[in-house]
C-alpha cells in the first residue's frame, strides 16, 4: 500500500514539475505584501530551478520509508483440512508446494502459485482420520503436488544406556570407515592392473 502512495506522490510531483503554469513563480511579490531586500547579494536561480530543487529535496526521505509489504510477510491464511482436500481434488495445478512442519507433521503450510500462503488449522495426528497429515500426503501423491517435510531439528540423538554400547558404536563407525578405505584401495589396485 505504501508503494502505491509513494508512486502516486512521485507521479504528481513529475506532473507539477513538467507543467509550470500550475505553480506561480517564487519571485513574484504578492499583493499588499511589503517588498524586502535580499539579505546577501547572491546570483538568483530561475524560479523553476528553485521549485524543482525544493521538491526534489523532499523525494529522498520519502523513498527511504520502509515498505511493510516487503519488510514482513503476511501471516498465512487459515484453512480447514477438508477445504485443502477439496482444493487438491478440484485444482491441484494452482498449488505451488505443500510443507509439513513439526515432528508430528500437523502444521501444514500451502503455497499457491500467486504467492498466497495458507495454513491448516485442524490437522490431527491419527492413522485413521481423514484430517491426518498422512492422508494429505497420500492425496498430494495422487494429484502430483510437490510436498516436503521439515522436522525442525537434526533428528533423534542416540541415547546410550551404558559405556559399552557407546564404545561398540564407535568401533562399528571406525570399522565402516576402514572398510570404505580398503574398498577404495582395492579399486585402485584393480585399475592399475588393468592398465598394464
C-alpha positions in Angstrom: 0.0 0.0 0.0 2.9 2.4 0.8 4.5 1.7 -2.5 1.3 2.8 -4.3 1.2 6.0 -2.2 4.8 6.7 -3.0 4.4 6.1 -6.7 1.4 8.4 -6.7 3.3 11.2 -5.0 6.2 10.8 -7.5 3.8 10.9 -10.4 2.1 14.0 -9.1 5.4 15.8 -8.5 6.5 14.9 -12.0 3.4 16.4 -13.5 3.8 19.5 -11.4 7.4 19.9 -12.5 6.5 19.4 -16.1 3.7 22.0 -16.2 4.9 25.4 -15.0 1.6 27.1 -15.1 0.3 25.2 -12.0 2.8 26.8 -9.6 3.4 30.5 -9.7 7.0 31.7 -9.8 8.6 32.3 -6.4 10.0 35.7 -7.2 6.6 37.4 -7.9 5.5 39.5 -4.9 2.1 39.0 -3.5 -0.5 41.9 -3.5 -0.2 44.2 -0.5 3.0 42.5 0.7 6.0 44.6 1.8 9.0 44.3 -0.5 12.1 43.0 1.3 15.6 43.5 0.1 17.7 40.3 -0.3 20.0 39.7 2.7 23.1 38.9 0.6 23.8 39.6 -3.0 23.7 36.1 -4.4 23.0 35.3 -8.0 19.4 34.2 -8.2 18.3 31.0 -9.9 15.3 30.8 -12.1 12.0 30.1 -10.3 11.6 26.7 -12.0 15.0 25.6 -10.7 14.2 26.6 -7.2 10.9 24.8 -7.3 12.5 21.7 -8.8 15.3 21.7 -6.2 12.8 22.1 -3.3 10.5 19.4 -4.5 13.4 17.0 -5.3 14.8 17.6 -1.8 11.6 16.0 -0.4 11.8 12.9 -2.5 14.8 11.0 -1.0 13.3 10.8 2.6 10.1 9.6 1.0 11.9 6.8 -0.9 13.6 5.7 2.3 10.4 4.9 4.1 10.2 1.2 4.9 7.7 -0.8 2.9 5.8 -3.1 5.2 4.8 -5.4 2.4 8.5 -6.2 1.7 9.7 -6.0 5.3 7.4 -8.5 6.9 5.4 -11.1 5.0 1.8 -11.5 6.0 0.8 -14.4 8.2 -0.7 -17.5 6.4 -4.4 -17.5 6.0 -6.2 -20.3 8.0 -7.9 -23.1 6.0 -9.7 -26.3 7.1 -8.2 -29.6 6.1 -11.4 -30.5 4.3 -11.1 -27.4 2.2 -7.5 -28.3 1.4 -8.6 -31.7 0.3 -11.2 -30.1 -1.9 -8.6 -27.7 -3.3 -6.4 -30.7 -4.1 -9.1 -32.6 -5.9 -10.5 -29.6 -7.9 -7.4 -27.7 -8.9 -4.1 -29.3 -7.9 -2.3 -27.2 -10.5 -2.9 -24.0 -8.6 -0.8 -25.3 -5.7 2.9 -24.5 -5.8 4.0 -26.6 -2.8 2.9 -28.0 0.5 5.2 -28.1 3.5 4.6 -30.3 6.6 6.3 -28.9 9.7 6.8 -30.0 13.3 7.7 -33.6 14.2 4.1 -34.7 14.1 3.6 -33.0 10.7 0.4 -31.3 11.9 1.4 -27.9 10.7 0.7 -27.9 7.0 1.6 -24.7 5.0 0.3 -24.4 1.5 1.8 -22.1 -1.1 -0.3 -21.2 -4.1 1.1 -20.2 -7.5 0.2 -16.5 -6.9 2.3 -16.5 -3.7 -0.6 -16.7 -1.2 0.2 -18.9 1.8 -2.4 -20.9 3.7 -2.1 -23.0 6.8 -4.4 -25.7 8.1 -6.0 -25.3 11.5 -7.5 -28.7 12.2 -4.9 -31.3 11.2 -4.9 -34.2 13.6 -2.1 -36.8 14.1 -4.0 -40.0 13.5 -3.7 -43.0 11.3 -7.4 -43.3 10.5 -8.7 -39.8 10.5 -9.2 -38.0 7.1 -7.6 -35.0 8.8 -4.4 -36.8 9.2 -1.2 -35.5 7.6 -0.6 -39.0 6.2 -3.9 -38.8 4.3 -2.9 -35.3 3.0 0.4 -36.7 1.8 -1.3 -39.6 0.0 -3.6 -37.1 -1.7 -0.6 -35.0 -2.8 0.9 -38.1 -4.3 -2.4 -38.9 -6.1 -2.6 -35.4 -7.7 1.2 -35.0 -8.3 1.5 -32.0 -6.0 5.0 -31.2 -4.7 5.3 -31.6 -0.9 8.2 -31.5 1.6 8.6 -32.2 5.3 10.6 -30.0 7.7 11.1 -31.7 11.0 12.6 -28.6 12.6 15.7 -30.4 14.1 18.5 -32.7 13.2 16.6 -35.8 14.2 16.8 -38.0 17.2 20.2 -38.3 19.0 21.3 -41.7 20.1 21.0 -42.2 23.8 23.3 -44.9 25.0 22.4 -47.0 28.0 26.0 -47.5 29.2 29.6 -47.0 28.1 30.0 -50.5 26.5 27.2 -49.8 24.0 28.8 -46.4 23.2 32.2 -48.0 22.7 30.7 -50.7 20.5 29.0 -48.0 18.3 32.3 -46.0 17.9 34.1 -49.3 16.9 31.4 -50.0 14.3 31.8 -46.5 12.9 35.5 -46.9 12.7 35.1 -50.3 11.0 32.8 -48.8 8.4 35.5 -46.2 7.6 38.2 -48.8 7.4 36.1 -51.0 5.0 35.4 -47.9 2.8 39.1 -47.1 2.7 40.0 -50.8 1.9 37.4 -50.8 -0.9 38.9 -47.7 -2.5 42.4 -49.2 -2.2 41.2 -52.4 -3.8 39.6 -50.5 -6.7 42.8 -48.5 -7.2 44.9 -51.8 -7.4 42.4 -53.3 -9.9 42.6 -50.2 -12.1 46.4 -50.3 -12.1 46.4 -54.0 -13.1 44.0 -53.3 -16.0 46.3 -50.5 -17.3 49.2 -52.9 -17.5 
